[in-house]
Amino acid sequence: MDRKDVAAALDEIAAYLELRGDDAFRVRAYRTAARAIAHFNGDLRTALREGTLGELRGVGPTTQEVIADLLDTGRSATLASLRDSIPPGLVAMLEVPGLGVAKVRQIHAALRVDSVDELEAAARDGRLARVPRFGPRTAERVLRGIQYRRQIAEVRLLHHARQDAAELTRILEAVEGITRVAVAGSLRRGSELIRDLDFVVELRGDPAALVERLGRLASVRESVHEQAVTLRFTSGAAVDVYWALPERFGFQLLTVTGNAGHLRALKARAEALGVTWSDEGLIQGGRLLPCPEEHDVYRVLALPFVPPELREGDIEIELAAADALPHLVDTADLRGFLHCHSNYSDGVSTIAQWAEACRAAGYTYLGITDHSQAALEAGGLGADDVPRQHAEIDAVNASLQGFRVLKGVEADILPDGTLDYSADLRARFDFVIASVHTQLGMSERDMTERILRAMDDRSMVILGHPTGRLLRSRNSYPVDLDAVFDKAARTGIAIEINADPQRLDLDWRSVRRAAAKGVTISIGADAHGITGMDNVGLGVTVARKGGLTAAQVLNTRSLAHFEAFAARRRR
């Protein structure tokens, strides 16, 4: 078992305990331990043996026993006992949007429903609507939630798809006759949810021999050969592998990357230039033009290279033809690392560990933003703990040269639109990210008014994860984003692209709308340990799909410029 497996088992224990109605503190302890293990940047067995594992937040003697069981035997007696006592379908019901533990327990007690399929039947035949405090509207919402859950079961998150693709790339690169492997499709374009994994391989040799070799891979359960080789792996992953000879590789990679609208626009441009766009490639004067790289295709069509993230069939071809494509922001452009949680709230890394990791990664400043006190489930930073945290930040800063840790906070936007903490306490922070975490079921009007009122508070510098969505888990709460963007542009508040893999919020389409209104965008990792630093790359992908340049992103700016941005809000 690796740390991800151990963390998943601890999370599952927490879910079963919560369903059983156990003490909330015990449930929270297992969830905190799961988060700590998921972000642990070391060897679990060594840490357990040396006794340092217990230094992690939430990892006490009881959870250490569970972890030891999992590492030694691959199973946990605690988890096995809970699985025996609680129907596993109840945990699956928790994944239906809108159903929390209390409702699942109530449904189970009233209807003896213990699976998603049985829940759907009860919602359709009227039984669910007759449960006290449910009614027809709740039953309809449950049906929509079940449908949504089934739809998203067919897709994977961007970071999971990238991990799978990296492993599959290594497998394909080892196959005889393959000289180059490239990821294609929606994954290469940086879509937030990935349905299929597509690869293009450069082939030297007989295609039939390649098909045979791919089908013989040890991890392949089934292969189907049509326009591409479709491989179904024992892990459950299914991928399409397209092949091309070296002189056609660029054209094949372009067409498999897509999307359809982008390719239609390229084909129309080719025809206007007297170039035939065929399945085999570009033909001019009866001759198939060699296109070993994608740049060659665009060059034939008298266009600059269009980055894959922009290939969504929008206006990218018109921009390219006018030589007006934006120079997209890159991870290397970021100078500040923003939105991370330390062990003062629900993070697992200390402030010193954060500072050292960010400095080593090439950043020049770091914004620590633990949760404020209203975020009880996240171990929010109490008002009495703020001076102690700030003193620790001062001590870390005194030990560093050429790097600065900023005193930030992720303050809750309360239901009435005020920010957590007193105004005097918020003024002691260098900057404030303000986010909605509670009462997500408000109407669009009320939620919009809540956020707009919060934006009147001069301490807010950044609006965090503006729509509250959790990919594959929770839809965005209703909010008039255009009203929010208008006010952000007018008042100088930055809007966050939250790079947590389950959020990626703002959505890239909304990023384009915000940028068009002149809104400054911040890329925040929302990392809870230094192992989550790579989240930033996902946020940059969203920013690139949104067409952002480095100048439009707040934390590409120097420390002095960032501090000036925050100071203008206070004035």
C-alpha positions as CSV (number, residue, x, y, z in Angstrom):
1,M,0.0,0.0,0.0
2,D,1.2,3.5,-0.8
3,R,0.2,6.7,1.0
4,K,-2.7,7.3,-1.3
5,D,-4.2,3.9,-0.4
6,V,-3.7,4.5,3.3
7,A,-5.3,7.9,3.1
8,A,-8.2,6.5,1.2
9,A,-8.7,3.8,3.8
10,L,-8.7,6.4,6.6
11,D,-11.2,8.5,4.7
12,E,-13.4,5.4,4.3
13,I,-13.2,4.7,8.1
14,A,-14.3,8.3,8.7
15,A,-17.3,8.0,6.4
16,Y,-18.4,4.8,8.1
17,L,-18.0,6.3,11.5
18,E,-20.0,9.3,10.5
19,L,-22.8,7.1,9.1
20,R,-22.8,5.2,12.3
21,G,-23.3,8.4,14.3
22,D,-19.9,8.2,16.1
23,D,-18.5,11.1,18.0
24,A,-17.8,14.0,15.6
25,F,-14.3,14.5,17.1
26,R,-13.3,10.9,16.2
27,V,-14.6,11.3,12.7
28,R,-12.7,14.6,12.3
29,A,-9.6,12.9,13.6
30,Y,-9.6,10.2,10.9
31,R,-10.3,12.8,8.2
32,T,-7.4,15.0,9.4
33,A,-5.2,11.9,9.6
34,A,-6.1,11.0,6.0
35,R,-5.2,14.5,4.8
36,A,-1.9,14.4,6.7
37,I,-1.0,11.0,5.2
38,A,-2.0,12.1,1.6
39,H,0.3,15.1,1.9
40,F,3.1,13.3,3.8
41,N,6.4,13.8,1.9
42,G,8.4,10.8,3.2
43,D,8.4,7.0,3.7
44,L,5.5,5.9,5.8
45,R,7.1,2.7,7.0
46,T,10.3,4.6,8.1
47,A,8.3,7.3,9.9
48,L,6.1,4.7,11.7
49,R,9.2,2.7,12.8
50,E,11.1,5.8,14.0
51,G,8.0,7.3,15.8
52,T,7.9,10.5,13.7
53,L,4.6,9.7,12.1
54,G,2.8,10.7,15.3
55,E,4.2,14.2,14.9
56,L,1.7,14.8,12.0
57,R,-1.4,16.6,12.8
58,G,-4.3,14.2,13.6
59,V,-2.1,11.0,13.5
60,G,-2.5,9.7,17.1
61,P,-1.9,6.3,18.6
62,T,-5.2,4.8,17.3
63,T,-4.7,5.9,13.7
64,Q,-1.1,4.8,13.8
65,E,-2.4,1.3,14.7
66,V,-4.7,1.4,11.7
67,I,-1.8,2.6,9.4
68,A,0.5,-0.1,10.7
69,D,-2.2,-2.8,9.9
70,L,-2.6,-1.4,6.4
71,L,1.1,-1.3,5.7
72,D,1.8,-4.8,7.2
73,T,-1.2,-6.7,5.9
74,G,-2.8,-4.6,3.3
75,R,-6.0,-4.5,5.3
76,S,-7.4,-2.9,8.5
77,A,-9.4,-4.8,11.1
78,T,-11.1,-1.5,12.0
79,L,-12.2,-0.9,8.4
80,A,-13.3,-4.5,7.9
81,S,-15.4,-4.4,11.1
82,L,-17.1,-1.2,9.9
83,R,-17.8,-2.6,6.4
84,D,-19.5,-5.6,8.0
85,S,-21.7,-3.5,10.2
86,I,-22.8,-0.8,7.6
87,P,-24.0,-1.5,4.1
88,P,-21.4,-0.2,1.7
89,G,-24.1,1.3,-0.5
90,L,-24.7,3.9,2.1
91,V,-21.2,5.3,1.5
92,A,-22.0,5.4,-2.2
93,M,-25.2,7.4,-1.4
94,L,-23.0,10.0,0.3
95,E,-21.5,10.7,-3.1
96,V,-24.9,11.9,-4.4
97,P,-24.9,15.7,-4.5
98,G,-27.1,17.2,-1.9
99,L,-27.1,14.2,0.4
100,G,-25.2,14.5,3.7
101,V,-24.8,12.0,6.4
102,A,-28.0,13.1,8.3
103,K,-30.2,12.6,5.2
104,V,-28.6,9.3,4.3
105,R,-29.2,8.0,7.8
106,Q,-32.8,9.3,7.8
107,I,-33.5,7.6,4.4
108,H,-32.0,4.3,5.5
109,A,-34.0,4.3,8.8
110,A,-37.3,5.3,7.1
111,L,-37.1,3.2,3.9
112,R,-34.4,0.6,4.5
113,V,-32.7,1.9,1.4
114,D,-29.0,1.0,1.3
115,S,-27.9,1.5,-2.3
116,V,-28.0,4.2,-5.0
117,D,-30.2,2.0,-7.2
118,E,-32.7,1.5,-4.4
119,L,-32.5,5.3,-3.6
120,E,-33.4,6.1,-7.3
121,A,-36.3,3.7,-7.2
122,A,-37.6,5.3,-4.0
123,A,-37.3,8.8,-5.5
124,R,-39.2,7.7,-8.6
125,D,-42.1,5.9,-7.0
126,G,-42.8,8.6,-4.4
127,R,-41.5,6.9,-1.2
128,L,-38.7,9.4,-0.8
129,A,-41.0,12.4,-1.1
130,R,-43.1,11.0,1.8
131,V,-40.1,10.9,4.2
132,P,-40.5,13.7,6.7
133,R,-38.9,17.0,5.7
134,F,-38.2,15.7,2.1
135,G,-41.0,16.3,-0.3
136,P,-41.3,16.2,-4.1
137,R,-38.7,18.9,-4.8
138,T,-36.0,17.1,-2.7
139,A,-36.8,13.8,-4.4
140,E,-36.3,15.5,-7.8
141,R,-33.0,17.0,-6.7
142,V,-31.9,13.6,-5.5
143,L,-32.7,12.1,-9.0
144,R,-30.7,14.9,-10.7
145,G,-27.9,14.2,-8.3
146,I,-27.9,10.5,-9.1
147,Q,-27.9,11.3,-12.8
148,Y,-25.0,13.7,-12.4
149,R,-23.0,11.1,-10.4
150,R,-23.4,8.5,-13.1
151,Q,-22.3,11.0,-15.8
152,I,-19.2,12.0,-14.0
153,A,-18.3,8.3,-13.2
154,E,-17.3,8.1,-16.9
155,V,-14.7,10.8,-16.6
156,R,-11.6,11.4,-14.6
157,L,-10.0,14.6,-13.1
158,L,-7.3,16.3,-15.1
159,H,-4.5,15.4,-12.5
160,H,-5.6,11.8,-12.4
161,A,-5.6,11.6,-16.2
162,R,-2.1,13.1,-16.3
163,Q,-0.8,10.6,-13.8
164,D,-2.3,7.7,-15.8
165,A,-1.0,9.2,-19.1
166,A,2.6,9.4,-17.6
167,E,2.5,5.8,-16.7
168,L,1.1,4.7,-20.0
169,T,3.7,6.8,-21.9
170,R,6.5,4.9,-20.2
171,I,4.8,1.6,-21.2
172,L,4.4,2.7,-24.9
173,E,8.0,4.1,-25.1
174,A,9.3,0.7,-24.3
175,V,7.5,-1.0,-27.2
176,E,9.8,-2.0,-30.1
177,G,9.2,0.2,-33.2
178,I,7.9,3.2,-31.3
179,T,10.3,6.1,-31.5
180,R,8.2,8.9,-30.1
181,V,5.0,9.1,-27.9
182,A,2.8,12.1,-27.5
183,V,-0.3,12.6,-25.4
184,A,-3.2,14.0,-27.5
185,G,-7.0,14.6,-27.2
186,S,-8.7,16.6,-24.5
187,L,-5.9,15.8,-22.0
188,R,-3.4,17.7,-24.2
189,R,-5.8,20.6,-24.5
190,G,-6.0,20.7,-20.7
191,S,-9.7,20.0,-20.2
192,E,-10.7,19.8,-16.5
193,L,-12.5,16.4,-17.0
194,I,-11.1,13.7,-19.2
195,R,-13.2,11.0,-20.8
196,D,-10.7,9.3,-23.1
197,L,-6.9,9.0,-23.1
198,D,-5.5,9.4,-26.6
199,F,-1.9,8.9,-27.7
200,V,0.0,9.3,-31.0
201,V,3.1,7.3,-31.5
202,E,5.8,7.7,-34.2
203,L,6.3,4.3,-35.9
204,R,9.3,3.0,-37.7
205,G,8.4,-0.4,-39.1
206,D,5.3,-2.4,-39.9
207,P,2.0,-1.2,-38.4
208,A,0.7,-4.7,-38.2
209,A,3.7,-5.7,-36.1
210,L,3.0,-2.7,-33.8
211,V,-0.6,-3.8,-33.3
212,E,0.5,-7.3,-32.4
213,R,3.1,-6.0,-29.9
214,L,0.6,-3.7,-28.2
215,G,-1.8,-6.5,-27.8
216,R,0.9,-8.6,-26.1
217,L,1.6,-6.0,-23.4
218,A,1.5,-7.7,-20.0
219,S,-1.0,-5.1,-18.6
220,V,-3.4,-5.2,-21.6
221,R,-6.5,-7.2,-21.1
222,E,-8.0,-6.6,-24.6
223,S,-7.1,-4.8,-27.8
224,V,-9.3,-3.7,-30.7
225,H,-7.8,-2.5,-34.0
226,E,-9.8,-0.1,-36.2
227,Q,-8.6,3.4,-37.0
228,A,-6.5,3.2,-33.9
229,V,-5.5,0.5,-31.4
230,T,-7.8,0.6,-28.5
231,L,-6.2,-1.0,-25.4
232,R,-8.1,-2.0,-22.3
233,F,-5.7,-2.4,-19.4
234,T,-6.2,-4.6,-16.3
235,S,-6.4,-1.4,-14.3
236,G,-9.6,-0.5,-16.1
237,A,-8.0,2.2,-18.2
238,A,-8.9,2.3,-21.9
239,V,-6.7,4.2,-24.3
240,D,-6.6,4.8,-28.1
241,V,-3.2,4.7,-29.7
242,Y,-2.9,6.2,-33.2
243,W,0.3,5.7,-35.2
244,A,2.1,7.7,-37.9
245,L,5.3,7.5,-39.9
246,P,7.8,10.3,-39.0
247,E,6.9,12.6,-41.9
248,R,3.2,12.5,-40.9
249,F,3.5,12.6,-37.1
250,G,2.7,16.3,-36.7
251,F,-0.5,16.1,-38.8
252,Q,-1.7,13.1,-36.9
253,L,-1.0,14.7,-33.5
254,L,-2.9,17.8,-34.5
255,T,-5.9,15.9,-35.7
256,V,-6.1,13.6,-32.7
257,T,-5.6,16.6,-30.3
258,G,-8.6,18.4,-31.9
259,N,-11.0,19.8,-31.0
260,A,-13.5,19.3,-33.9
261,G,-14.3,23.1,-34.2
262,H,-10.6,23.9,-34.4
263,L,-10.0,21.3,-37.1
264,R,-13.0,22.5,-39.1
265,A,-11.6,26.1,-39.1
266,L,-8.2,24.8,-40.2
267,K,-9.7,22.7,-43.0
268,A,-11.7,25.7,-44.2
269,R,-8.5,27.8,-44.2
270,A,-6.7,25.1,-46.1
271,E,-9.3,25.0,-48.8
272,A,-9.2,28.8,-49.1
273,L,-5.5,28.5,-49.8
274,G,-5.8,25.8,-52.3
275,V,-4.5,23.1,-50.0
276,T,-6.5,19.8,-49.7
277,W,-7.0,18.6,-46.1
278,S,-7.3,14.8,-46.3
279,D,-7.2,11.9,-43.8
280,E,-3.7,11.3,-45.0
281,G,-2.5,14.8,-44.5
282,L,-2.1,18.1,-46.5
283,I,-2.0,17.8,-50.3
284,Q,-0.8,20.5,-52.6
285,G,-0.2,20.2,-56.3
286,G,-0.9,16.5,-56.1
287,R,1.9,16.0,-53.5
288,L,1.5,15.0,-49.8
289,L,3.3,17.6,-47.8
290,P,5.6,16.3,-45.1
291,C,4.4,17.5,-41.6
292,P,6.7,15.9,-39.0
293,E,5.7,18.6,-36.5
294,E,2.5,20.4,-35.8
295,H,4.3,23.7,-36.6
296,D,4.6,22.4,-40.2
297,V,0.8,22.2,-40.5
298,Y,0.3,25.7,-39.3
299,R,3.2,27.0,-41.4
300,V,1.6,25.6,-44.6
301,L,-1.6,27.4,-43.6
302,A,0.3,30.6,-43.0
303,L,-0.5,30.6,-39.3
304,P,1.6,30.8,-36.2
305,F,1.5,27.8,-33.9
306,V,-1.7,27.7,-31.8
307,P,-1.0,26.3,-28.3
308,P,-3.1,23.2,-27.6
309,E,-5.0,24.8,-24.7
310,L,-6.5,27.4,-27.1
311,R,-7.8,24.8,-29.6
312,E,-11.5,24.9,-28.6
313,G,-13.0,26.1,-31.9
314,D,-13.6,29.6,-30.6
315,I,-11.8,32.6,-32.3
316,E,-8.2,31.2,-32.0
317,I,-7.8,30.9,-35.8
318,E,-9.0,34.5,-36.4
319,L,-6.5,35.6,-33.7
320,A,-3.7,33.6,-35.3
321,A,-4.4,34.9,-38.7
322,A,-4.2,38.5,-37.4
323,D,-1.0,37.6,-35.5
324,A,-2.9,38.4,-32.3
325,L,-2.6,35.2,-30.2
326,P,-1.7,36.0,-26.6
327,H,1.6,35.0,-25.2
328,L,0.2,32.6,-22.6
329,V,1.3,32.6,-19.0
330,D,3.7,29.8,-18.0
331,T,4.5,28.2,-14.6
332,A,8.0,29.7,-14.8
333,D,6.3,33.2,-14.8
334,L,5.0,32.8,-11.2
335,R,7.0,34.6,-8.5
336,G,4.6,34.2,-5.6
337,F,3.1,31.0,-4.2
338,L,-0.4,31.8,-2.9
339,H,-3.1,30.1,-1.0
340,C,-1.7,27.3,1.2
341,H,-2.6,26.0,4.6
342,S,-0.1,25.2,7.3
343,N,-0.4,23.1,10.5
344,Y,-2.1,26.1,12.1
345,S,-5.4,25.0,10.4
346,D,-5.9,21.9,8.3
347,G,-2.5,21.8,6.6
348,V,0.3,19.3,7.5
349,S,3.4,21.4,6.7
350,T,5.0,23.9,9.0
351,I,5.6,27.5,8.0
352,A,9.3,26.8,7.9
353,Q,8.8,23.8,5.6
354,W,6.6,25.8,3.3
355,A,9.1,28.6,3.1
356,E,12.0,26.3,2.3
357,A,10.1,24.3,-0.3
358,C,8.8,27.4,-2.1
359,R,12.3,29.1,-2.0
360,A,13.8,25.9,-3.4
361,A,11.2,25.9,-6.2
362,G,12.3,29.3,-7.3
363,Y,9.5,31.5,-5.8
364,T,10.4,34.8,-4.2
365,Y,7.5,35.1,-1.8
366,L,4.9,32.9,-0.1
367,G,1.4,33.7,1.1
368,I,0.3,31.5,4.1
369,T,-3.5,31.5,4.2
370,D,-4.8,29.3,6.9
371,H,-8.6,29.1,7.4
372,S,-10.2,31.6,9.7
373,Q,-12.0,30.7,12.9
374,A,-15.4,30.2,11.4
375,A,-14.1,27.2,9.5
376,L,-14.5,24.8,12.4
377,E,-14.3,21.6,10.3
378,A,-11.0,22.8,8.9
379,G,-9.5,23.6,12.3
380,G,-9.8,27.4,11.6
381,L,-7.2,29.7,13.2
382,G,-8.6,31.1,16.4
383,A,-8.2,34.8,17.1
384,D,-5.9,34.1,20.0
385,D,-3.6,32.0,17.8
386,V,-3.0,34.7,15.2
387,P,-0.3,36.5,17.2
388,R,1.5,33.2,17.7
389,Q,1.4,32.4,14.0
390,H,2.6,35.9,13.1
391,A,5.5,35.6,15.5
392,E,6.5,32.3,13.9
393,I,6.3,33.9,10.4
394,D,8.5,36.8,11.6
395,A,11.0,34.3,13.0
396,V,11.1,32.4,9.7
397,N,11.5,35.6,7.7
398,A,14.4,36.7,10.0
399,S,16.2,33.5,9.0
400,L,15.8,34.0,5.2
401,Q,17.4,36.2,2.6
402,G,15.8,37.1,-0.7
403,F,12.5,35.4,0.3
404,R,9.5,36.6,2.2
405,V,6.6,34.8,3.9
406,L,3.4,36.9,3.9
407,K,0.8,36.8,6.6
408,G,-2.3,35.9,4.8
409,V,-5.6,34.3,5.8
410,E,-8.5,32.6,4.0
411,A,-11.4,34.4,5.8
412,D,-14.9,32.9,5.5
413,I,-17.5,35.0,3.8
414,L,-20.3,34.6,6.3
415,P,-23.9,34.2,5.2
416,D,-24.7,37.9,5.8
417,G,-21.8,39.0,3.5
418,T,-19.4,40.1,6.3
419,L,-16.0,38.6,6.7
420,D,-14.8,36.4,9.6
421,Y,-12.7,38.1,12.3
422,S,-12.9,41.7,13.5
423,A,-11.8,44.5,11.2
424,D,-8.9,45.2,13.6
425,L,-7.7,41.6,13.4
426,R,-8.0,41.4,9.6
427,A,-5.9,44.6,9.4
428,R,-3.0,42.7,11.0
429,F,-2.7,40.4,7.9
430,D,-0.7,41.4,4.8
431,F,-3.6,40.2,2.6
432,V,-6.9,38.4,2.8
433,I,-8.4,35.8,0.6
434,A,-12.2,35.7,1.2
435,S,-14.2,32.5,0.3
436,V,-17.6,31.0,0.7
437,H,-17.6,27.7,2.5
438,T,-21.1,27.4,4.1
439,Q,-24.8,27.7,3.2
440,L,-24.1,26.9,-0.5
441,G,-27.8,26.4,-1.2
442,M,-28.7,30.1,-1.3
443,S,-30.6,31.5,-4.3
444,E,-28.6,33.1,-7.0
445,R,-29.8,36.5,-5.9
446,D,-28.9,36.0,-2.2
447,M,-25.5,34.4,-3.0
448,T,-24.6,37.2,-5.4
449,E,-25.6,39.8,-2.8
450,R,-23.6,38.0,-0.2
451,I,-20.4,38.0,-2.3
452,L,-20.9,41.6,-3.5
453,R,-21.3,42.8,0.0
454,A,-18.1,41.0,1.1
455,M,-16.3,42.8,-1.8
456,D,-17.1,46.1,-0.1
457,D,-14.8,45.1,2.7
458,R,-11.5,46.9,2.1
459,S,-9.5,44.0,3.6
460,M,-10.4,41.6,0.8
461,V,-7.6,41.3,-1.8
462,I,-8.6,38.1,-3.5
463,L,-11.9,36.3,-3.9
464,G,-11.2,32.6,-3.5
465,H,-12.8,29.7,-5.5
466,P,-15.6,31.9,-6.7
467,T,-18.2,29.3,-7.6
468,G,-17.6,26.7,-4.9
469,R,-17.7,23.8,-7.3
470,L,-16.1,20.4,-6.6
471,L,-15.5,18.5,-9.8
472,R,-17.3,15.1,-9.9
473,S,-18.8,15.9,-6.6
474,R,-20.7,19.2,-6.3
475,N,-22.0,21.7,-8.9
476,S,-21.2,25.4,-8.6
477,Y,-23.5,27.4,-6.3
478,P,-25.8,29.8,-8.2
479,V,-24.1,33.2,-8.6
480,D,-24.2,36.1,-11.1
481,L,-20.5,35.9,-12.1
482,D,-20.7,38.9,-14.4
483,A,-21.9,41.1,-11.5
484,V,-19.0,39.8,-9.5
485,F,-16.5,40.4,-12.3
486,D,-17.8,43.9,-12.9
487,K,-17.3,44.8,-9.2
488,A,-13.9,43.1,-9.1
489,A,-12.7,45.1,-12.1
490,R,-14.1,48.3,-10.5
491,T,-12.7,47.8,-7.0
492,G,-9.3,46.2,-7.8
493,I,-10.1,42.8,-6.3
494,A,-8.3,39.8,-7.8
495,I,-10.4,36.7,-8.7
496,E,-8.8,33.3,-7.9
497,I,-8.2,30.4,-10.2
498,N,-8.2,27.8,-7.4
499,A,-5.8,25.0,-8.5
500,D,-7.0,22.4,-6.1
501,P,-7.4,19.4,-8.5
502,Q,-11.1,18.9,-7.4
503,R,-11.9,22.6,-7.9
504,L,-10.2,24.2,-10.8
505,D,-12.4,27.2,-10.0
506,L,-12.7,29.5,-12.0
507,D,-13.6,27.4,-15.0
508,W,-11.5,28.5,-18.0
509,R,-14.6,29.7,-19.9
510,S,-15.4,32.1,-17.0
511,V,-11.7,33.1,-16.9
512,R,-12.1,34.4,-20.4
513,R,-15.2,36.4,-19.4
514,A,-13.4,37.9,-16.4
515,A,-10.3,38.8,-18.4
516,A,-12.4,40.5,-21.0
517,K,-13.7,42.8,-18.2
518,G,-10.2,43.7,-17.0
519,V,-10.2,41.5,-13.9
520,T,-6.8,40.6,-12.4
521,I,-6.5,36.8,-11.8
522,S,-4.7,35.1,-9.0
523,I,-3.5,31.5,-9.3
524,G,-3.8,29.8,-5.9
525,A,-2.6,26.3,-5.1
526,D,-5.0,25.7,-2.2
527,A,-2.4,23.2,-1.1
528,H,-2.5,21.6,2.4
529,G,1.1,20.4,2.4
530,I,4.2,20.8,0.3
531,T,3.4,17.7,-1.7
532,G,0.5,19.8,-3.1
533,M,2.7,22.4,-4.6
534,D,2.3,20.9,-8.1
535,N,-1.4,22.0,-8.0
536,V,-0.1,25.3,-9.4
537,G,0.5,23.6,-12.7
538,L,-3.1,22.8,-13.0
539,G,-4.1,26.4,-12.3
540,V,-1.7,27.6,-14.9
541,T,-3.3,25.2,-17.4
542,V,-6.7,26.8,-16.6
543,A,-5.2,30.2,-17.0
544,R,-3.7,29.3,-20.4
545,K,-7.0,27.9,-21.6
546,G,-8.5,31.2,-20.5
547,G,-6.0,33.0,-22.8
548,L,-4.2,34.8,-19.9
549,T,-0.8,36.4,-20.3
550,A,1.6,36.8,-17.4
551,A,0.6,40.5,-17.0
552,Q,-2.9,39.5,-16.2
553,V,-1.9,37.2,-13.3
554,L,-1.4,38.8,-9.9
555,N,1.3,36.4,-8.6
556,T,3.6,36.8,-11.6
557,R,4.4,40.2,-10.2
558,S,7.2,41.1,-7.8
559,L,6.7,41.1,-4.0
560,A,6.7,44.9,-4.1
561,H,4.0,45.0,-6.8
562,F,1.9,42.4,-4.9
563,E,2.1,44.4,-1.7
564,A,1.2,47.6,-3.6
565,F,-1.9,45.8,-5.0
566,A,-3.0,44.8,-1.5
567,A,-2.3,48.3,-0.2
568,R,-4.5,49.9,-2.9
569,R,-7.4,47.8,-1.6
570,R,-6.9,49.1,1.9
571,R,-6.9,52.7,0.7
